[in-house]
Amino acid sequence: MRRETLDEADFVIVGTGAGGATAARVLAAAGHSLVMLEEGARLRTSERPRDAAGALAQAMRDGGTQVAFGSAPMPLLQGRCVGGSTAINSGIIWRMPEDVVEDWTTRFGLGALVAPELTEPIYDRIEQELEITPTGEDVLGGNGHAMARGAQALGLPGQPMRRNAGRCRGSGECLQGCPGERRQSMDVSYVPRALADGARLHTHARVERVLIERGRAVGVRGVRLDPSTGRPRARFEVRARRGVILSAGVIHTPLILLRSRVAGPVGRHFQCHPGSALLGRFDEPIRMSFGATQGYEVPMRERGYKLESLSLPPEMLAARIPGTGAEWQERIASLDHYAQWAAQSRFEAQGRVRLGFGGAPWVRYEPSARDIEQLKEGLVWLARMMFEAGAREVYPGIHHVPEVLRGPDEVRLLEQAQISRADLHLMASHLFGTARAGADPVRSVVGPTLEAHSTRALYVMDASVFPTNLGVNPQHSIMAVVWRAAAQLAAQDSGRVARAG
Amino acid sequence: MRLLNLERRLLEATLAGFAPEGAATGLSPLPGEIDWGATFHGMADASNGQARLGMRAAIWLAGLAPVWLERRPRTLLSLSAEERVALLERLLSHRSFAVRELTLLLKLQAAFALLGSATARARSGYDRDRPAPVEHPDSRQRLTLVDSSARGGRS
């Protein structure tokens, strides 16, 4: 394979998701030259497939088939395109909860990174720039409205979600890419803004290791991929005069660090928010085809979970409906009569990411019995809400529980069931903690400025640095933490007060 | 991923087995309407090596289920439509997580192939009476909170 020096800049940023794009937005606005490297493609909205199979194949890592192994494999969903997971998620926005700020400050010495007086102005600014508002009632859709009915009937603290889609028109196609580019994912917001400020972007560039000379990061090395086949085409290097910023995500950032022999608990303390969903069949039409993909939520964080409406494309919805043959065919002939809601849970379990065969990731993760019991409680609430909202049947999709619950009295069958990990279909899209931040170099990989303890000018700026999971959707916290660190870096590097933008 | 001829036949028979043609009611494919194998190849090409291995294992697991599940010396190809439906139902509720998940992977591919067809999707009702998107910026308002003390999105 031929080798080329692709580019050179003050900073090289690996990854263009919530972390990398925010770092690029801050550093480019501060006048630094920078290069963004992205393994996936830059997808034009008009060219993104509208069918589920095409959307998964084009925008998600491994087409959505990446899994964590344990007693039962669990899919780990991540974007792999410009914008990263923000280009496929529902744009749900939550600030970092106060108890997490306190925990990180006292246990990990991260007050200088997350103190409210430092981050509140950053949250305000991001919310203004990314058009963050509560989901309007006009685009809540039948799925969201039904959930609101169920929550209100049971007196649960429901609310429309705050999202970075202030001009949402309810196309229900967040996964496939918002058709009107109204969701302010990184590919249509901070990446273009950084490019306008002089940053350069190279796509189909997979970084494998950091170049380290005399204890200092000076660039990265990787392979360029053929856009049509995805196969390696050439080796490349990018040199960084002032620093290397890794924002490749919670699975691939630690792999790059491990290949680069960076010291510390790299790959350890992997955490996530696994979730599971229930379907309800209603007599009246729900029409999942219209409305925000996710618009309504019931935060029950003190119980360890959050309940969310979650619409699906028809192919994925049909696959979740029980039955085969005539029974299944009868059910999928009225796909406009279904609602789907999910429980996302803050699990206590910790896993590990390692380099596997051929350099591929190997993720090990095993939820605890308490985790499973906590999630089951959330699913029981969902089933109750479904019937309160008017569902005729509820499909739990849980082994050892009847595949159809036909009334509120039958919810006890779910409540009383002894459920193990292998009885559930779990999925996780919020990942954390494989290069955790902290003041103690023995227990953490990067310090409060997000610079590696062991390597100068090497920074990690994505959810890998989060020492714990959050219990809420992490995008906003990632952006704020990275903004804070990037602004400090810009100020430190230029010797002036950080005033990015 | 290239499949052997037998694997391709087993795959297509299994996927079609989830939604046989000619059902009296419900969403029934028309003759020749669905290309059952096309979605599989698209998914396999985008998947990692472990997933491709699982997809291939799923084909053999279902195709040879009459042998290992029912002790009948035949493949799924020689079963009637009703027998295939019953077999797939048993696999989906099998006590082994691996068997259930691999069969669900096949069902997912069947759903992708079936609903990936514009004509079948139209008959599913998913897009029925889909309202035209409207934009009324002034109408955006919060729903009333049941519990006003509940933590909002800014906690």
Interface residues (C-beta under 8 A of the other chain):
Chain A: D51 A52 A53 G54 L56 A57 Q58 M60 D62 G63 G64 T65 Q66 V67 A72 P73 I93 W94 R95 P97 E98 Y123 T133 P134 G136 E137 D138 L140 A148 A151 Q152 G155 L156 P157 G158 Q159 P160 M161 R162 G166 R167 R169 G170 S171 P285 R287 M288 S289 F290 P299 R301 P313 P314 E315 M316 L317 A318 A319 G323 T324 G325 A326 W328 Q329 E330 R331 I332 A333 S334 L335 D336 H337 G358 A360 H399 E403 A422 H425 V472
Chain B: G17 F18 A19 P20 A23 A24 T25 G26 L27 S28 T39 G42 M43 D45 A46 S47 N48 G49 Q50 A51 A81 E82 V85 L88 E89 L92 S93 F97 R100 E101 L104 K107 L108 A110 A111 F112 L114 L115 G116 R121 R123 S124 G125 Y126 D127 R128 D129 R130 P131 P133 V134 E135 H136 P137 S139 R140 Q141 R142 L143 L145 V146 D147 S149 A150 R151 G152 G153 R154 S155
